[in-house]
Amino acid sequence: MQSAEARFNKNSLLLALRQYSSAVSDMEQTILLPSLLRDVPSDEVCDCDAAEESCRDLYDNYLLLKAVRNTVESGLFSMDDHKPKKHVALNKTPEPLLDTDPEALFRFHLRGLFSVMTDLTKKTQSLTEKYMDIIGVSS
């Protein structure tokens, strides 16, 4: 019998979402005391002048990763509540694609979503490993 992941192409958005959800579930099962992550700096490069939200500790990352997974799984997403904040990295817009066909616009957004989900999955796995290091358990 094929595993659930074997049914999807490695570049499938469904597979990326499933892997992310699985990584967050593993993180939740591993991290029994999330408060141990408070004030532990993230490995992310922090430029607090450019974006305050990128200067997070591991606890903030833990909460963010869980919230994203809950939004992905529940579908409870308000467009007004989650408008992108002004940020240097977010200034790249698909405006040149608006005049092209809808398929090109769809592919642009699909690539972006796939990239974000893959990045969030890696961050979730990294956070889980760091927690295990903090409590002295080797992976």
C-alpha positions in Angstrom: 0.0 0.0 0.0 1.3 3.4 -0.9 2.0 6.0 1.8 -0.1 9.1 1.7 2.9 11.2 0.6 3.8 8.7 -2.2 0.6 9.6 -4.0 1.7 13.2 -4.6 4.4 14.6 -6.8 7.3 16.0 -4.8 6.4 19.4 -6.1 2.7 19.1 -5.1 1.3 21.9 -3.0 -0.8 19.3 -1.2 2.3 17.4 -0.3 4.0 20.6 0.9 1.0 21.4 3.1 0.8 17.9 4.4 4.5 17.9 5.3 4.2 21.2 7.0 1.2 20.0 9.1 3.1 16.9 10.0 6.2 18.8 11.0 4.1 21.1 13.2 2.4 18.1 14.8 5.8 16.5 15.5 6.9 19.9 17.0 3.9 20.0 19.3 4.4 16.4 20.4 8.1 17.0 21.1 8.0 20.4 22.7 6.2 19.7 26.0 7.4 23.0 27.7 7.2 25.7 25.0 8.1 28.3 27.7 11.7 27.0 27.6 11.9 28.6 24.1 11.4 32.1 25.5 14.3 34.5 25.0 16.2 31.9 23.0 17.2 33.8 19.9 16.2 32.5 16.5 18.9 31.8 13.9 17.2 34.2 11.5 19.1 37.3 10.5 17.5 40.1 12.5 17.4 43.6 11.2 15.1 45.2 13.8 15.1 48.5 11.9 13.6 46.9 8.8 11.1 44.6 10.3 10.2 44.3 14.0 8.3 41.0 13.4 11.4 39.3 12.1 13.1 39.8 15.5 11.5 36.8 17.2 12.6 34.4 19.9 12.0 30.7 19.4 8.8 30.9 21.5 7.3 33.5 19.1 8.3 31.3 16.2 6.6 28.3 17.9 3.4 30.2 18.2 3.6 31.6 14.7 4.2 28.1 13.2 1.2 26.7 15.1 -1.1 29.6 14.0 -0.2 29.2 10.4 -0.9 25.4 10.5 -4.2 26.1 12.2 -5.1 28.6 9.5 -4.1 26.2 6.7 -6.1 23.4 8.2 -9.2 25.2 9.3 -9.5 27.6 6.4 -10.5 30.4 8.7 -8.7 33.3 7.1 -9.9 36.9 7.0 -8.4 38.9 4.2 -8.7 42.1 6.2 -6.8 40.7 9.2 -3.8 39.4 7.2 -3.0 42.1 4.8 0.8 42.2 4.2 2.7 44.8 6.2 4.9 47.2 4.4 8.3 45.5 4.2 11.2 45.7 1.9 11.0 42.1 0.9 7.2 42.3 0.2 7.6 45.1 -2.3 7.8 42.6 -5.2 4.3 42.4 -6.6 2.8 40.4 -9.4 1.6 43.6 -11.1 3.4 42.9 -14.3 1.5 39.6 -14.4 -1.9 41.2 -14.0 -2.0 42.0 -17.8 -1.1 38.4 -18.7 -3.2 35.3 -18.7 -4.7 34.0 -15.4 -2.5 30.8 -15.7 0.7 32.8 -15.4 -0.7 34.7 -12.4 -1.7 31.3 -10.8 1.7 29.8 -11.4 3.4 32.9 -9.8 1.3 32.6 -6.6 1.6 28.8 -6.5 5.4 29.0 -6.7 5.4 31.6 -3.9 3.0 29.5 -1.7 5.1 26.4 -2.3 8.3 28.3 -1.4 6.7 29.7 1.8 5.3 26.3 2.9 8.7 24.6 2.3 10.5 27.3 4.3 8.0 27.1 7.2 8.4 23.3 7.2 12.1 23.6 7.6 11.8 26.3 10.3 9.4 24.0 12.2 11.8 21.1 12.0 14.7 23.3 13.0 12.8 24.6 16.0 11.9 21.1 17.1 15.6 20.1 16.9 16.7 23.2 18.9 14.2 22.3 21.6 15.5 18.8 21.8 19.0 20.3 22.2 17.8 22.6 25.0 16.3 19.7 27.0 19.4 17.5 26.3 17.8 14.9 24.0 19.7 14.0 20.9 17.7 13.5 17.7 
